[in-house]
Amino acid sequence: MMQNALFSAFVAQLCMASLALAAPIADTTTAGNAWQYGTGGGVLGLLVLILDIIVFLEVVKSNRPPSHKIIWCLVVFLFPIVGMVIYWLFSNRAAHNSGSGYEALP
């Protein structure tokens, strides 16, 4: 029980930190053009943030061991674009899908 609470708090802090890192980068040469901010902010940064949050939620809801969840979350957090692509390609999501959470009544 304590492990699940600690893990949930850790994932919540990762999500909060990713929101803080999505702030636009101050650059006077690209005034008014949000597409040139890269992944630090703007439209592309928001898209990467949304996709990373989807990956975080999918990892937390999976039936992987807690250590594997932490490793996947760290990979996606430290390398937002590459980590997300690696997760979608190599994580064997179908085997670790915990289902919808609903069971049929007998």
MONOR-V966220 format. One record per residue. N is the residue number from 1. SS is DSSP state (h for helix, s for strand, l for the rest). Layout:
n = {N/N}
ss = {SS/SS}
This chain:
n = {1/2/3/4/5/6/7/8/9/10/11/12/13/14/15/16/17/18/19/20/21/22/23/24/25/26/27/28/29/30/31/32/33/34/35/36/37/38/39/40/41/42/43/44/45/46/47/48/49/50/51/52/53/54/55/56/57/58/59/60/61/62/63/64/65/66/67/68/69/70/71/72/73/74/75/76/77/78/79/80/81/82/83/84/85/86/87/88/89/90/91/92/93/94/95/96/97/98/99/100/101/102/103/104/105/106}
ss = {l/h/h/h/h/h/h/h/h/h/h/h/h/h/h/h/h/h/h/h/h/l/l/l/l/l/l/h/h/h/l/l/l/h/h/h/h/h/h/h/l/h/h/h/h/h/h/h/h/h/h/h/h/h/h/h/h/h/h/h/h/l/l/l/l/h/h/h/h/h/h/h/h/h/h/h/h/h/l/h/h/h/h/h/h/h/h/h/h/h/l/l/l/l/l/l/l/l/l/l/l/l/l/l/l/l}
